[in-house]
Amino acid sequence: MQTLTVPPSVSLRTRITSIDVLRGLVMVIMALDHTRDFLYEGGFFVDPTDLKTTPPGLFFTRWITHFCAPVFVFLAGTSAYLYGQRRTTGQLSWFLFSRGVWLIVLECTMVNFAFSFDLTFSFTLLQVIWATGFSMVVLAGLVYLPWRWLLGLGLLILVGHNALDGVRFAEGSPMAAVWSILHQPGMLPPIGQRSVFVGYPVLAWIGILTLGYCLGVLYTSSTSADQRIPTLRRIGLAGVAAFVILRALNVYGDPAPWSAQPTPLYTVMSFLNTTKYPPSLLYTLMTIGPALLFLSWVEGTAGRWQEVLLTYGRVPLFYYVLHFYLIHALAVGLLLGEGITWANLNFQNGSGGTLQGHGLSLGLTYVAWLLLIAFLYPLCRWYGRFKAWQSSWIWSYL
C-alpha cells in the first residue's frame, strides 16, 4: 500500500494513512456542526432538519455532518483490529475495556463541561464519546469470538435494530432506563442532583464499531492494495445502492419515512433526512457507504490536503476536546461582547449559555468554522509530534 511520506518526528508508529485521512476529514466536518450549534443565531433553538421551517443551506449544513459520528465510531473499530494485530487477544481486550471506561469518564467530565460550562454538573448528556466507550467495553468481550461470528453479529445489529423501534416501556420503570441506554433516547433516573440524558443509545453503535473492527482484516499484510481497494469499492457501492433502494421503498430501515414535498429540492431533502438518534439502518448505509468509497479512492494518493487532514486525524481525542472548549468560549465571548451580562447566561438549560436570536449568520458561521480549523492546525501538529515520541502506555489513551 502506498502511503504519504511522514517525517519521523510526526509519527513513530505504524499507521494506515488512508484511515487517518478519512478520520481527519470527519473531524473537520464535525467542527462545522458544533460551530453551528454554538455560534449560529439559531443554534440549539432551531431544528435544521425540520423541513417545514429549515432553509436548504441550513439543512445541508447539518446533513453533511451526519457522516461524522458513524464514520468516527466505525474507524475506531478498524483501529482496534489493527492494534490487536501486534498483541494477544487478552491484551487487546484489556485495552478496549480500559479505554472504553476512560472514554465514558471523559464524556461525563471534561466533555460535558466543555458542552455546558456548568460548574454544578447538574445535567449530563451522553453523546458520541460515551457511545464509543460503551461499545469498546462490549467489544472487549466480543474479540474472543471468531471473525465471522463478529461480522454476523454486527450485521444482525445493523440490519435488525430498527425492528425494535416500536418497543416502549412505562416511564420510570427499570426497563425504561435500560432501553434508553440501549435503543431509545431518554432520561435516566437522576444521580443525586444530576440529571442524565442518553442522547446516543448504544445498541446500533455497538454494531457499527463491530463492523468497523471486522473491516480491519482488509488492512493486514495478508491483503494487498490490489485486493483491498476493489473490495472497499464494492462494499461501498453496495451500501449506497442498498440505501437508495430501501429508502425508495419506504418500508423498513428508518422510523421517519420520506415523502414528496412542494419542490423537488425539498423532496430530495426528505429522502436524505434519515434518523440519527439512534442511527437507523438507512442513516448508517447513507454515511458508511460513501466513507468506504472514499477509503478506496484516497489510498495511494498524495497531496497537501491529505497532509493537512492527517494532522487532525492522528490526534482525534485531543482535537475533539479542544475544539469544544474553543467554540464554546468564543460563543460566550461574543455574547458578553454584545453587552449581555454573565448573570443572564443560563448554563443549565442544555444550550451552554447561548441565547436564541443572538449569534452569527450562516455565512459568518462558516467563516468562524474555517478560522477555527486553521487555528487548531498548528496545535494538532505540535501535539501529534509530541505524542509520537512518547513511549509510555498512557499515551495510547490520549
LODOLO-751827 format. One line per 2 residues: number of its first residue (from 0); their letters; for each residue x, y, z of C-alpha. Coordinates in nm, 4 decimals. Example, Ala and Ser with C-alpha at 12.3 -4.5 7.8 and 13.67 -1.06 7.14 Angstrom:
BEGIN
0) AS) 1.2300 -0.4500 0.7800; 1.3670 -0.1060 0.7140
end
This chain:
BEGIN
0) MQ) 0.0000 0.0000 0.0000; 0.1327 0.3406 -0.0923
2) TL) 0.1325 0.5988 0.1834; 0.2254 0.9585 0.2219
4) TV) 0.5795 1.0259 0.3379; 0.5646 1.1294 0.7025
6) PP) 0.8770 1.2609 0.8769; 0.9895 1.0514 1.1755
8) SV) 0.9132 1.3425 1.4036; 0.5461 1.3192 1.3100
10) SL) 0.4856 0.9505 1.3635; 0.6957 0.6741 1.5065
12) RT) 0.4171 0.4182 1.4953; 0.2801 0.2203 1.2056
14) RI) -0.0461 0.3763 1.0893; -0.2753 0.3416 0.7910
16) TS) -0.2631 0.6749 0.6123; -0.5967 0.6485 0.4308
18) ID) -0.7777 0.5765 0.7594; -0.6195 0.8789 0.9272
20) VL) -0.7061 1.0988 0.6287; -1.0728 0.9941 0.6458
22) RG) -1.0770 1.0393 1.0224; -0.9266 1.3854 0.9814
24) LV) -1.1911 1.4774 0.7242; -1.4789 1.3816 0.9513
26) MV) -1.3171 1.5685 1.2415; -1.3007 1.8838 1.0307
28) IM) -1.6654 1.8447 0.9242; -1.7689 1.7704 1.2813
30) AL) -1.6388 2.1100 1.3906; -1.8852 2.2693 1.1472
32) DH) -2.1764 2.1089 1.3323; -2.0582 2.2304 1.6710
34) TR) -1.9784 2.5758 1.5347; -2.3355 2.5896 1.4078
36) DF) -2.4679 2.4806 1.7491; -2.2839 2.7453 1.9470
38) LY) -2.2285 3.0376 1.7087; -2.5157 3.0345 1.4586
40) EG) -2.8020 3.2648 1.5545; -3.0453 2.9714 1.5553
42) GF) -2.8052 2.7415 1.7364; -2.9638 2.4957 1.9741
44) FV) -3.3039 2.6579 1.9312; -3.3669 2.5722 1.5639
46) DP) -3.4061 2.2221 1.4196; -3.2127 2.2260 1.0895
48) TD) -3.3831 1.9034 0.9766; -3.7411 2.0304 1.0167
50) LK) -3.8467 2.0619 0.6540; -4.1363 2.2900 0.7468
52) TT) -3.9024 2.5639 0.8652; -3.5436 2.4998 0.7568
54) PP) -3.3826 2.6609 0.4510; -3.1769 2.4297 0.2252
56) GL) -2.8447 2.5862 0.3277; -2.9067 2.5127 0.6947
58) FF) -3.0373 2.1621 0.6198; -2.7324 2.0599 0.4208
60) TR) -2.5008 2.2210 0.6774; -2.6489 1.9750 0.9241
62) WI) -2.6754 1.6851 0.6790; -2.3095 1.6794 0.5777
64) TH) -2.2116 1.6439 0.9432; -2.4181 1.3243 0.9685
66) FC) -2.1130 1.1460 0.8306; -1.9038 1.2263 1.1362
68) AP) -2.0279 1.0090 1.4230; -2.0796 0.6803 1.2340
70) VF) -1.7508 0.7092 1.0439; -1.5661 0.8057 1.3637
72) VF) -1.7027 0.5031 1.5534; -1.6569 0.2707 1.2541
74) LA) -1.2911 0.3695 1.2165; -1.2387 0.3288 1.5916
76) GT) -1.3324 -0.0347 1.5399; -1.0913 -0.0693 1.2482
78) SA) -0.8115 0.0857 1.4539; -0.8875 -0.1595 1.7362
80) YL) -0.8419 -0.4525 1.4983; -0.5079 -0.3174 1.3784
82) YG) -0.3976 -0.2519 1.7369; -0.4708 -0.6159 1.8173
84) QR) -0.2537 -0.7467 1.5345; 0.0591 -0.6796 1.7392
86) RT) -0.0841 -0.8087 2.0696; -0.2548 -1.1074 2.2236
88) TG) -0.6321 -1.1221 2.2379; -0.6131 -1.0705 2.6128
90) QL) -0.4050 -0.7566 2.5722; -0.6453 -0.6206 2.3109
92) SW) -0.9442 -0.7000 2.5302; -0.7947 -0.5193 2.8290
94) FL) -0.7051 -0.2178 2.6171; -1.0577 -0.1945 2.4758
96) FS) -1.2145 -0.2321 2.8193; -0.9887 0.0213 2.9921
98) RG) -1.0030 0.2711 2.7069; -1.3793 0.2360 2.6904
100) VW) -1.4168 0.3089 3.0609; -1.1797 0.6043 3.0232
102) LI) -1.3893 0.7475 2.7391; -1.7095 0.7168 2.9440
104) VL) -1.5445 0.9010 3.2343; -1.4143 1.1635 2.9927
106) EC) -1.7637 1.2141 2.8474; -1.9153 1.2667 3.1917
108) TM) -1.6479 1.5163 3.2995; -1.4327 1.7131 3.0547
110) VN) -1.6584 1.6769 2.7516; -1.9788 1.7584 2.9381
112) FA) -1.8199 2.0643 3.0964; -1.6948 2.1773 2.7561
114) FS) -2.0506 2.1441 2.6261; -2.2303 2.3135 2.9155
116) FD) -1.9817 2.5290 3.1144; -2.1975 2.4311 3.4104
118) LT) -1.9801 2.4198 3.7230; -2.2522 2.2326 3.9120
120) FS) -2.2651 1.9482 3.6561; -2.6427 1.9459 3.7031
122) FT) -2.7054 1.7849 3.3633; -2.5089 1.5099 3.1914
124) LL) -2.5586 1.4448 2.8207; -2.4270 1.1099 2.6972
126) QV) -2.3158 1.1518 2.3360; -2.0707 1.0002 2.0891
128) IW) -1.7724 0.9629 2.3243; -1.9918 0.7734 2.5692
130) AT) -2.1302 0.5534 2.2920; -1.7813 0.4810 2.1611
132) GF) -1.6553 0.3954 2.5081; -1.9503 0.1703 2.5922
134) SM) -1.9173 -0.0062 2.2581; -1.5467 -0.0641 2.3236
136) VV) -1.6277 -0.2240 2.6586; -1.8672 -0.4616 2.4817
138) LA) -1.6162 -0.5302 2.2040; -1.3600 -0.6180 2.4731
140) GL) -1.5632 -0.9335 2.5328; -1.6575 -0.9952 2.1717
142) VY) -1.2979 -1.0082 2.0423; -1.2701 -1.3636 2.1730
144) LP) -1.5260 -1.4727 1.9126; -1.4253 -1.5833 1.5604
146) WR) -1.4157 -1.3065 1.2987; -1.7111 -1.4498 1.1056
148) WL) -1.9251 -1.4515 1.4188; -1.8392 -1.0884 1.4819
150) LG) -1.9272 -0.9966 1.1241; -2.2605 -1.1762 1.1552
152) LG) -2.3367 -1.0120 1.4882; -2.2503 -0.6662 1.3567
154) LL) -2.4725 -0.7139 1.0526; -2.7548 -0.8530 1.2663
156) IL) -2.7473 -0.5456 1.4900; -2.7205 -0.3030 1.1992
158) VG) -2.9979 -0.4596 0.9940; -3.2238 -0.5696 1.2768
160) HN) -3.2241 -0.2970 1.5396; -3.4927 -0.0899 1.3639
162) AL) -3.7332 -0.3774 1.4199; -3.7224 -0.2695 1.7855
164) DG) -3.8348 0.0880 1.7178; -4.1887 0.0199 1.8349
166) VR) -4.0832 -0.1233 2.1713; -4.1639 0.1101 2.4594
168) FA) -4.1605 0.0814 2.8380; -4.3502 0.2746 3.1014
170) EG) -4.1734 0.5918 3.2049; -3.9929 0.5471 3.5334
172) SP) -3.9713 0.1690 3.5098; -3.6310 -0.0027 3.5365
174) MA) -3.6629 -0.1309 3.1795; -3.7241 0.2231 3.0537
176) AV) -3.3787 0.3204 3.1790; -3.2215 0.0096 3.0268
178) WS) -3.3987 0.0785 2.6984; -3.2743 0.4379 2.6969
180) IL) -2.9197 0.3092 2.7267; -2.9708 0.0513 2.4526
182) HQ) -3.2067 0.1893 2.1904; -3.4392 0.4794 2.2727
184) PG) -3.3001 0.8225 2.3719; -3.4308 0.9282 2.7099
186) ML) -3.3689 1.0313 3.0680; -3.2081 0.8037 3.3225
188) PP) -3.3002 0.8110 3.6917; -3.1284 1.1153 3.8470
190) IG) -2.7965 1.0648 4.0214; -2.8254 1.2868 4.3281
192) QR) -2.8969 1.6320 4.1888; -2.7658 1.5419 3.8443
194) SV) -2.9978 1.4669 3.5516; -2.8692 1.2278 3.2869
196) FV) -2.9950 1.2113 2.9295; -2.8854 0.9389 2.6888
198) GY) -2.8587 1.1066 2.3501; -2.6692 0.8167 2.1945
200) PV) -2.8244 0.4797 2.2855; -2.5536 0.2215 2.2354
202) LA) -2.7030 -0.0803 2.0562; -2.6619 0.0465 1.7000
204) WI) -2.3200 0.1934 1.7810; -2.2028 -0.1457 1.9067
206) GI) -2.2967 -0.2845 1.5663; -2.1131 -0.0058 1.3828
208) LT) -1.7972 -0.0434 1.5949; -1.8046 -0.4215 1.5489
210) LG) -1.8359 -0.3925 1.1715; -1.5509 -0.1425 1.1676
212) YC) -1.3452 -0.3938 1.3630; -1.4234 -0.6589 1.1030
214) LG) -1.3103 -0.4256 0.8239; -0.9641 -0.4262 0.9795
216) VL) -0.8911 -0.7628 0.8181; -0.8567 -0.5817 0.4850
218) YT) -0.5645 -0.3804 0.6226; -0.3465 -0.6684 0.7332
220) SS) -0.0347 -0.7803 0.5475; -0.2253 -1.0740 0.4005
222) TS) -0.4362 -0.8372 0.1873; -0.2682 -0.6376 -0.0878
224) AD) -0.3820 -0.2958 -0.2068; -0.4890 -0.4574 -0.5357
226) QR) -0.7291 -0.6734 -0.3352; -0.8319 -0.4160 -0.0754
228) IP) -0.9227 -0.1216 -0.2984; -1.1767 -0.3015 -0.5215
230) TL) -1.3220 -0.4748 -0.2155; -1.3760 -0.1417 -0.0433
232) RR) -1.5279 -0.0056 -0.3606; -1.7690 -0.2975 -0.3946
234) IG) -1.8820 -0.2794 -0.0324; -1.9201 0.0990 -0.0521
236) LA) -2.1248 0.0838 -0.3715; -2.3397 -0.1927 -0.2233
238) GV) -2.4040 0.0234 0.0826; -2.5054 0.3246 -0.1257
240) AA) -2.7255 0.1117 -0.3523; -2.8920 -0.0531 -0.0529
242) FV) -2.9630 0.2892 0.0959; -3.1214 0.4207 -0.2247
244) IL) -3.3346 0.1100 -0.2815; -3.4533 0.0668 0.0773
246) RA) -3.5187 0.4372 0.1189; -3.7161 0.4480 -0.2056
248) LN) -3.9305 0.1555 -0.0900; -4.0136 0.3353 0.2376
250) VY) -4.0819 0.0034 0.4076; -3.8037 -0.0604 0.6592
252) GD) -3.4787 0.0810 0.7871; -3.5786 0.4197 0.9282
254) PA) -3.8624 0.5302 1.1586; -3.9092 0.8533 0.9606
256) PW) -4.0293 0.7786 0.6042; -3.9649 1.0285 0.3280
258) SA) -4.2455 1.1957 0.1343; -4.2989 1.4156 -0.1688
260) QP) -4.2558 1.7843 -0.0856; -4.3720 2.1073 -0.2568
262) TP) -4.0450 2.1336 -0.4546; -3.8020 1.8737 -0.5963
264) LY) -3.5209 2.0061 -0.3747; -3.7251 1.9576 -0.0585
266) TV) -3.8253 1.6108 -0.1772; -3.4549 1.5252 -0.2035
268) MS) -3.4055 1.6700 0.1442; -3.6858 1.4497 0.2756
270) FL) -3.5252 1.1468 0.1110; -3.1919 1.2233 0.2816
272) NT) -3.3468 1.3133 0.6153; -3.2753 0.9886 0.7976
274) TK) -3.2709 0.9265 1.1727; -2.9535 0.9690 1.3800
276) YP) -3.0831 0.9065 1.7337; -3.0304 0.6146 1.7313
278) PS) -2.8592 0.5744 1.3910; -3.1016 0.3891 1.1676
280) LL) -3.0012 0.1247 0.9149; -3.0538 0.3762 0.6340
282) YT) -2.8624 0.6501 0.8154; -2.5696 0.4125 0.8543
284) LM) -2.5782 0.2947 0.4923; -2.6024 0.6568 0.3753
286) TI) -2.2856 0.7511 0.5657; -2.0639 0.4412 0.5842
288) GP) -2.1131 0.3508 0.2160; -1.9588 0.6762 0.0840
290) AL) -1.6903 0.6568 0.3543; -1.5741 0.3206 0.2181
292) LF) -1.5711 0.4626 -0.1334; -1.3542 0.7466 -0.0041
294) LS) -1.1127 0.4962 0.1519; -1.0868 0.3117 -0.1795
296) WV) -1.0190 0.6367 -0.3643; -0.7756 0.8086 -0.1273
298) EG) -0.5387 0.5135 -0.0837; -0.2209 0.5724 -0.2791
300) TA) -0.2934 0.9395 -0.3464; -0.0821 1.2214 -0.2115
302) GR) -0.1163 1.5951 -0.1775; -0.1096 1.8861 0.0611
304) WQ) -0.4739 1.8431 0.1582; -0.4101 1.4844 0.2699
306) EV) -0.1209 1.6028 0.4855; -0.3482 1.8598 0.6489
308) LL) -0.6203 1.6024 0.7208; -0.3603 1.3609 0.8571
310) TY) -0.2648 1.6192 1.1157; -0.6186 1.6226 1.2549
312) GR) -0.6843 1.2517 1.2036; -0.3884 1.1369 1.4114
314) VP) -0.4954 1.3246 1.7254; -0.8759 1.2842 1.7290
316) LF) -0.9313 1.2945 2.1051; -0.7090 1.5989 2.1558
318) YY) -0.8850 1.7737 1.8677; -1.2328 1.6768 1.9888
320) VL) -1.1953 1.8076 2.3434; -1.0019 2.1212 2.2479
322) HF) -1.2351 2.2301 1.9688; -1.5374 2.2093 2.2006
324) YL) -1.3764 2.4401 2.4578; -1.2653 2.6881 2.1930
326) IH) -1.6031 2.7096 2.0178; -1.7957 2.7399 2.3427
328) AL) -1.5591 3.0050 2.4815; -1.5941 3.2045 2.1592
330) AV) -1.9746 3.1822 2.1785; -1.9763 3.3138 2.5349
332) GL) -1.7263 3.5840 2.4431; -1.9480 3.7061 2.1597
334) LL) -2.2481 3.7305 2.3933; -2.0513 3.9222 2.6533
336) GE) -1.9224 4.1460 2.3748; -2.2843 4.2316 2.2890
338) GI) -2.3266 4.3659 2.6401; -2.5163 4.0666 2.7790
340) TW) -2.4262 4.0153 3.1433; -2.2920 3.6884 3.2813
342) AN) -2.5992 3.6647 3.5075; -2.8229 3.6396 3.2002
344) LN) -2.6392 3.3332 3.0640; -2.8065 3.0073 3.1623
346) FQ) -2.5553 2.7224 3.1636; -2.8010 2.4659 3.2987
348) NG) -3.0687 2.4518 3.0299; -2.8821 2.2476 2.7663
350) SG) -2.7877 2.5433 2.5477; -2.4486 2.6098 2.7011
352) GT) -2.5468 2.9650 2.7900; -2.6283 3.0624 2.4299
354) LQ) -2.9339 3.2774 2.3659; -3.1919 3.2478 2.0916
356) GH) -3.1627 3.5187 1.8292; -2.8045 3.6003 1.9224
358) GL) -2.5129 3.4852 1.7121; -2.3800 3.4815 1.3595
360) SL) -2.5461 3.4417 1.0230; -2.4950 3.1064 0.8500
362) GL) -2.2330 3.2587 0.6202; -2.0329 3.4028 0.9093
364) TY) -2.0697 3.0708 1.0915; -1.8823 2.9081 0.8033
366) VA) -1.6126 3.1752 0.8283; -1.5783 3.1110 1.2021
368) WL) -1.5530 2.7357 1.1341; -1.2711 2.7811 0.8827
370) LL) -1.0830 3.0135 1.1176; -1.1218 2.7594 1.3979
372) IA) -0.9834 2.4789 1.1795; -0.6875 2.6970 1.0837
374) FL) -0.6230 2.7852 1.4484; -0.6318 2.4193 1.5531
376) YP) -0.3891 2.3037 1.2835; -0.0571 2.4084 1.4460
378) LC) -0.1795 2.2881 1.7861; -0.2713 1.9449 1.6481
380) RW) 0.0543 1.9287 1.4550; 0.2556 2.0022 1.7674
382) YG) 0.0616 1.7517 1.9777; 0.0916 1.4835 1.7098
384) RF) 0.4674 1.5207 1.7009; 0.4913 1.5316 2.0790
386) KA) 0.2745 1.2212 2.1228; 0.4635 1.0261 1.8560
388) WQ) 0.7815 1.0432 2.0619; 0.6198 0.9203 2.3832
390) SS) 0.6719 0.5562 2.4752; 0.4604 0.5296 2.7909
392) WI) 0.1430 0.3184 2.7671; -0.0701 0.6083 2.8887
394) WS) -0.0376 0.7882 2.5556; -0.2416 0.5138 2.3900
396) YL) -0.5369 0.6572 2.5859; -0.4754 1.0187 2.4873
end
